[in-house]
Amino acid sequence: MSKFSYSDIESLGTTAEEQLNNIIALFLKGEILRIESGDALEGSSTSHNTFLIGSGKHEGLTLDSPLSTLKGASGAIVNRLVTVSAHTVLDNIVFMQDGDDTNLNHLVRVSGNSRVLFTNCLFQRRYDAPVQPPGPGITNCFVLVDSGSSATFQGCTFRSSHSTGAMNGVGTVVQNGNAAAAPALGPLPGVYVIGGMNLTTHNHGLTVTRLGGEV
C-alpha cells in the first residue's frame, strides 16, 4: 500500500482509502512517502524516491538519492539550507530564510554534476541578507549552482521578506558557477530560468540563460 494519505477521504472508511492508495501506487509505479513537519527525509530505496512534503516548516534537506521527486503540499516551507547533489525534481516548495544561519548566504545549493528541475517554487531571503556585487565567484545569492551542475527554474518566484519583495543592495538571484552560458537547446551543463516572477531588484548571474520574461 502506498504511504500517500488523504485526510478528506477518511469518512469513506479504511477499505476505500486503501483502494485509492493502491491505485495511486500503481499509476506512479512506486511509493509516495509523506513527510510531515519534523520528520526526517528518508527514502525507501536507493533511487527513484517520491516525497510529498506536508504543510508547515521543515528543517534543511540533503538530497543525494538519484532521481528523487519532492512535491510540496500547500504551505510547505523549508527554512534551512537545502543541498542537492543528485538528479532531482522539486515542485511547489517554499525555500525561506527566517533566522537560521545555515541558509544565510544562499537558500539552495546544487552540486555534484547533478541536474535539477524547480517548478512553481518560491524562494525568499531576508531583506537584509548578505549580498555581493555580481561576479563569477560570488556565493551570496538565492540559489547557487556549482560548476558542472545544471538547473532549470520554471514558473518560480524570487522575493525578499520586505513588503515590496525587494532586497537591500545589489546582488544576484540565481548564480551559475559554470564559466559560460548554455544555449537554449544545450549542451549541458547549463542554468535556465523560464518565466516566473522576480521581485528582488537583483538580476540572475551572467551565465544564466533566460527563456521568456519574468514579471
The 8 nearest C-alpha neighbors of each residue, nearest first, counted from 0:
[[1, 21, 20, 2, 17, 24, 30, 18],
 [0, 2, 30, 3, 20, 24, 21, 31],
 [1, 3, 32, 31, 4, 30, 33, 0],
 [4, 2, 31, 1, 33, 32, 20, 5],
 [3, 5, 2, 6, 20, 33, 16, 1],
 [4, 6, 7, 8, 3, 9, 16, 20],
 [5, 7, 8, 9, 4, 10, 16, 3],
 [6, 8, 5, 9, 10, 11, 4, 16],
 [9, 7, 10, 11, 6, 5, 16, 12],
 [10, 8, 11, 6, 12, 7, 16, 5],
 [9, 11, 8, 12, 7, 13, 6, 15],
 [12, 10, 9, 8, 15, 13, 16, 14],
 [11, 13, 10, 14, 15, 9, 16, 8],
 [12, 14, 16, 15, 17, 11, 9, 18],
 [15, 13, 17, 16, 12, 18, 11, 19],
 [14, 16, 18, 17, 13, 12, 11, 19],
 [17, 15, 13, 19, 14, 18, 20, 12],
 [18, 16, 20, 14, 19, 15, 21, 13],
 [17, 19, 15, 21, 16, 20, 14, 22],
 [20, 18, 22, 16, 21, 17, 15, 23],
 [19, 21, 17, 23, 1, 22, 18, 16],
 [20, 22, 24, 18, 23, 19, 0, 1],
 [21, 23, 19, 25, 20, 24, 26, 18],
 [24, 22, 26, 20, 21, 25, 27, 19],
 [25, 23, 21, 27, 22, 26, 1, 29],
 [24, 26, 28, 22, 23, 27, 21, 29],
 [25, 27, 23, 24, 28, 22, 29, 21],
 [26, 28, 24, 29, 25, 23, 30, 31],
 [29, 27, 25, 26, 24, 30, 23, 31],
 [30, 28, 27, 24, 31, 25, 48, 49],
 [29, 31, 1, 24, 32, 2, 49, 28],
 [30, 32, 49, 3, 50, 2, 1, 33],
 [31, 33, 50, 2, 51, 30, 3, 49],
 [32, 34, 51, 50, 3, 52, 31, 35],
 [35, 33, 52, 53, 38, 51, 32, 40],
 [34, 36, 53, 38, 37, 52, 33, 54],
 [37, 35, 57, 38, 55, 56, 53, 34],
 [36, 38, 35, 57, 39, 58, 56, 34],
 [39, 37, 35, 36, 34, 40, 57, 41],
 [38, 40, 41, 37, 34, 35, 36, 60],
 [41, 39, 38, 42, 34, 60, 50, 61],
 [40, 42, 39, 43, 32, 38, 34, 44],
 [43, 41, 44, 48, 40, 45, 32, 64],
 [42, 44, 41, 48, 45, 32, 30, 46],
 [45, 43, 42, 46, 48, 47, 64, 41],
 [44, 46, 64, 42, 43, 47, 65, 48],
 [45, 47, 65, 64, 44, 48, 66, 67],
 [48, 46, 66, 67, 65, 49, 44, 45],
 [49, 47, 67, 46, 42, 68, 50, 44],
 [50, 48, 68, 31, 67, 69, 32, 47],
 [51, 49, 32, 69, 31, 33, 68, 70],
 [50, 52, 33, 70, 71, 69, 34, 32],
 [53, 51, 71, 34, 72, 33, 70, 50],
 [52, 54, 35, 72, 75, 34, 51, 71],
 [55, 53, 75, 74, 72, 73, 52, 56],
 [54, 56, 75, 36, 74, 76, 53, 57],
 [57, 55, 76, 77, 36, 75, 78, 58],
 [58, 56, 77, 36, 76, 37, 78, 59],
 [57, 59, 79, 77, 78, 60, 56, 37],
 [60, 58, 79, 80, 81, 77, 78, 57],
 [59, 61, 81, 62, 82, 58, 80, 40],
 [60, 62, 82, 81, 83, 63, 59, 84],
 [61, 63, 83, 64, 82, 84, 60, 85],
 [62, 64, 85, 84, 83, 65, 61, 86],
 [63, 65, 46, 62, 85, 45, 67, 66],
 [66, 64, 46, 85, 86, 67, 63, 47],
 [67, 65, 47, 86, 87, 46, 64, 68],
 [66, 68, 48, 87, 47, 65, 49, 64],
 [67, 69, 88, 49, 87, 89, 50, 48],
 [70, 68, 50, 89, 51, 49, 88, 90],
 [71, 69, 90, 51, 89, 91, 52, 50],
 [70, 72, 52, 92, 91, 75, 51, 90],
 [71, 73, 53, 75, 54, 52, 74, 70],
 [72, 74, 75, 54, 71, 53, 91, 92],
 [73, 75, 54, 55, 72, 76, 93, 71],
 [74, 76, 54, 55, 71, 72, 73, 53],
 [77, 75, 93, 56, 94, 55, 57, 74],
 [78, 76, 57, 94, 56, 58, 79, 95],
 [77, 79, 95, 96, 58, 94, 76, 57],
 [80, 78, 59, 58, 102, 101, 77, 99],
 [79, 81, 102, 59, 106, 101, 107, 82],
 [80, 82, 107, 60, 59, 61, 108, 106],
 [83, 81, 108, 61, 107, 109, 62, 60],
 [82, 84, 62, 109, 85, 61, 63, 110],
 [83, 85, 111, 110, 63, 113, 109, 62],
 [86, 84, 113, 63, 65, 83, 87, 64],
 [85, 87, 114, 113, 66, 65, 115, 67],
 [86, 88, 115, 67, 66, 68, 85, 116],
 [87, 89, 68, 116, 115, 117, 69, 67],
 [90, 88, 69, 117, 70, 68, 116, 118],
 [89, 91, 70, 118, 92, 119, 117, 120],
 [92, 90, 120, 119, 71, 70, 118, 93],
 [91, 93, 71, 120, 90, 75, 76, 121],
 [94, 92, 76, 121, 120, 122, 95, 77],
 [95, 93, 122, 77, 76, 78, 121, 123],
 [96, 94, 123, 78, 124, 122, 77, 93],
 [95, 97, 124, 78, 125, 98, 102, 123],
 [96, 98, 95, 99, 78, 125, 124, 79],
 [99, 97, 96, 100, 103, 78, 125, 102],
 [98, 100, 101, 97, 79, 102, 96, 103],
 [101, 99, 103, 102, 98, 79, 104, 96],
 [100, 102, 80, 99, 103, 79, 104, 59],
 [103, 101, 80, 106, 105, 79, 100, 104],
 [102, 104, 100, 101, 105, 128, 96, 99],
 [105, 103, 139, 102, 129, 140, 138, 106],
 [106, 104, 141, 140, 102, 142, 139, 107],
 [105, 107, 102, 80, 141, 142, 94, 81],
 [108, 106, 81, 142, 105, 82, 80, 143],
 [107, 109, 143, 82, 144, 142, 83, 81],
 [110, 108, 144, 83, 145, 84, 82, 143],
 [111, 109, 84, 145, 112, 148, 113, 83],
 [110, 112, 84, 113, 148, 85, 109, 147],
 [113, 111, 148, 147, 110, 114, 149, 84],
 [112, 114, 85, 148, 86, 111, 84, 110],
 [115, 113, 86, 149, 150, 148, 87, 112],
 [114, 116, 150, 87, 86, 88, 149, 113],
 [115, 117, 88, 151, 150, 89, 152, 118],
 [118, 116, 152, 89, 90, 151, 88, 153],
 [117, 119, 90, 153, 120, 154, 152, 155],
 [120, 118, 155, 91, 154, 90, 153, 121],
 [119, 121, 91, 155, 92, 118, 93, 90],
 [120, 122, 93, 156, 155, 157, 94, 92],
 [123, 121, 94, 157, 93, 95, 156, 158],
 [122, 124, 95, 159, 158, 157, 94, 96],
 [125, 123, 159, 96, 95, 160, 126, 128],
 [124, 126, 160, 128, 159, 127, 96, 97],
 [125, 127, 166, 159, 160, 161, 167, 128],
 [128, 126, 125, 167, 129, 166, 124, 168],
 [127, 129, 125, 126, 130, 103, 124, 104],
 [130, 128, 139, 104, 127, 131, 103, 140],
 [129, 131, 170, 139, 128, 169, 140, 168],
 [132, 130, 170, 139, 133, 137, 169, 129],
 [131, 133, 170, 169, 134, 130, 171, 137],
 [134, 132, 170, 171, 131, 137, 204, 135],
 [133, 135, 136, 137, 132, 204, 205, 131],
 [136, 134, 137, 176, 133, 204, 178, 205],
 [137, 135, 134, 138, 176, 133, 174, 175],
 [136, 138, 134, 139, 135, 131, 133, 174],
 [139, 137, 140, 143, 136, 104, 105, 174],
 [140, 138, 104, 130, 105, 137, 131, 129],
 [141, 139, 105, 171, 172, 142, 138, 173],
 [140, 142, 105, 172, 106, 173, 143, 122],
 [143, 141, 173, 107, 140, 105, 106, 108],
 [142, 144, 108, 174, 173, 109, 145, 107],
 [145, 143, 109, 175, 176, 108, 174, 148],
 [144, 146, 176, 110, 148, 109, 147, 143],
 [145, 147, 177, 176, 148, 144, 175, 110],
 [148, 146, 112, 188, 145, 177, 149, 111],
 [147, 149, 112, 113, 146, 110, 188, 145],
 [150, 148, 114, 189, 188, 190, 113, 115],
 [151, 149, 115, 190, 114, 116, 191, 189],
 [150, 152, 191, 116, 190, 192, 117, 153],
 [153, 151, 192, 117, 193, 118, 155, 191],
 [152, 154, 193, 118, 155, 192, 117, 194],
 [153, 155, 195, 119, 194, 118, 193, 152],
 [156, 154, 195, 119, 120, 153, 121, 152],
 [157, 155, 196, 121, 195, 197, 122, 120],
 [156, 158, 197, 122, 121, 123, 198, 196],
 [159, 157, 164, 199, 198, 123, 165, 197],
 [160, 158, 164, 124, 123, 126, 161, 125],
 [159, 161, 125, 126, 164, 124, 123, 162],
 [162, 160, 164, 163, 159, 126, 165, 166],
 [161, 163, 164, 160, 165, 159, 126, 158],
 [164, 162, 161, 165, 198, 159, 160, 158],
 [163, 165, 159, 158, 161, 198, 162, 199],
 [166, 164, 199, 163, 159, 200, 198, 161],
 [167, 165, 126, 199, 159, 168, 200, 164],
 [166, 168, 127, 126, 165, 169, 128, 130],
 [169, 167, 166, 170, 130, 127, 131, 201],
 [170, 168, 132, 201, 130, 131, 167, 171],
 [169, 171, 130, 131, 201, 132, 133, 168],
 [172, 170, 140, 201, 202, 203, 133, 204],
 [171, 173, 203, 141, 140, 202, 201, 174],
 [174, 172, 142, 203, 141, 204, 171, 143],
 [173, 175, 204, 143, 144, 142, 203, 176],
 [174, 176, 144, 177, 207, 206, 204, 190],
 [175, 177, 146, 145, 144, 178, 174, 135],
 [178, 176, 146, 175, 179, 147, 145, 206],
 [177, 179, 176, 206, 180, 146, 135, 175],
 [180, 178, 206, 177, 181, 189, 205, 207],
 [179, 181, 206, 207, 208, 189, 182, 178],
 [180, 182, 189, 185, 186, 179, 208, 183],
 [183, 181, 185, 184, 180, 186, 208, 189],
 [182, 184, 185, 181, 208, 210, 191, 209],
 [185, 183, 182, 186, 181, 187, 189, 191],
 [186, 184, 182, 187, 181, 183, 189, 188],
 [185, 187, 181, 188, 184, 182, 189, 183],
 [188, 186, 189, 185, 181, 149, 148, 147],
 [187, 189, 149, 148, 147, 186, 181, 190],
 [188, 190, 149, 181, 187, 180, 191, 150],
 [189, 191, 150, 207, 149, 151, 208, 175],
 [190, 192, 151, 208, 209, 207, 152, 150],
 [191, 193, 152, 209, 151, 210, 153, 208],
 [194, 192, 153, 210, 211, 152, 209, 191],
 [195, 193, 213, 211, 212, 154, 153, 192],
 [194, 196, 154, 155, 213, 156, 214, 193],
 [197, 195, 156, 214, 213, 157, 155, 198],
 [196, 198, 157, 199, 156, 213, 214, 158],
 [199, 197, 158, 164, 165, 200, 157, 196],
 [198, 200, 165, 158, 201, 166, 164, 197],
 [201, 199, 165, 198, 166, 202, 197, 169],
 [202, 200, 199, 171, 170, 172, 169, 203],
 [203, 201, 171, 172, 204, 200, 170, 173],
 [202, 204, 172, 173, 171, 207, 174, 205],
 [205, 203, 174, 207, 206, 173, 175, 171],
 [204, 206, 207, 203, 180, 175, 135, 134],
 [205, 207, 180, 179, 204, 175, 208, 178],
 [206, 208, 190, 204, 205, 180, 191, 175],
 [209, 207, 191, 180, 190, 206, 192, 181],
 [210, 208, 192, 191, 193, 211, 207, 212],
 [211, 209, 193, 192, 208, 194, 212, 191],
 [212, 210, 194, 193, 209, 213, 192, 195],
 [211, 213, 194, 214, 210, 193, 195, 209],
 [212, 214, 194, 195, 196, 197, 211, 193],
 [213, 196, 197, 212, 195, 194, 198, 156]]
